[in-house]
Each structure stands twice: as C-alpha cells, then as structure tokens.
Amino acid sequence: MKDLAKKFGQNVRLERKKKNISQDKLALAADIDRSYVGRIERGEVNITLEKAYQLSDVLECDIRELLP
C-alpha cells in the first residue's frame, strides 16, 4: 500500500512541476495545508478520493494521470 501512496505522490509532483506551480500555490488552490501537500508528494499519507480529485482539478489533469 505504501508504494501506491509513493507513486501517487510522485505523479502529483510531476504534474505540479510540469505546470510550474509551487506547493504553496497548489495547497492554497486545493484548500489543503502546504505541509500536507509535501507529505502527499513524499508518499507519507494515504489521501481521500475527494482530495485526489481536488488536486487533479487544480492541476487541470485527468485523475488517471495521478493514479499509480
């Protein structure tokens, strides 16, 4: 299960960097704490589907691009 969270986090980081968005900006737009975004990207937490969809909306990508 930990590998899934890690891969998801890597995908979030990749999409965020492609769009040239900072963690702070992503966190603010997705209504998520900035430190939590960092933990997501490092694969330290399992997030809810709701948060995953919030991130995909802000990153303007299909949720399937973030899923492992």
N, C-alpha and C positions, 0 to 999 in steps of 0.2 A: 504494500500500500504506500509506503514511504517513497518508492520510486515513482509512483504516479504523481504524487504531490511535487516531487522534484522536477519531473518532466513538464508538468503544467506550469510551474514557476519559470522554467527556462523559456517556455513558449511565450509567457506573458512578457518577460524581459526582452525577448527578441522582437516581439511586436511593438513594444513600447519604444525601443531604440530605433526601430525602422521608422516610426512616426516622429522621432525626435522629441519625445515627451519625457519630462523628468518624473521621478517617483512622486514628488510633491504634487505636481500638476495632475498626475493620474489619480492619486489619492483624493485630492480635492474634488475632481470631476466625478469620481465614482462614489464619493461620500464614504471613504474608507480611511482609517488612520494611516499616516505615512509609514510608520514603523511596521504596521501590519502588511502593507504592500511589500516592504522589504522581506518580511518573513514568508510571504507567499512566493516571491521570486526565488528565495533560497530553498523552498520546498519544506519549510518547517511546520506548516499548518495545512490542514485539510479544510478548504473553504466550502461554503454552501453553493448550491447551484445558482441561487439568486445573486450572490457576489460574483460568480463566474460570468454570468450574463451581464452584470453591471460593467465588469471590466471589458468584455467584448464590445459592448455598446460604446464605451468611451474610446476604445482603441479602433473603433469602426472596422471590426473584422468579424467574420463568422465564428461562432463559438467553437466550431470544429477545428479551427486553426489553433486554438489554445489547448484543446484536449489532447492528451497523450495518445 
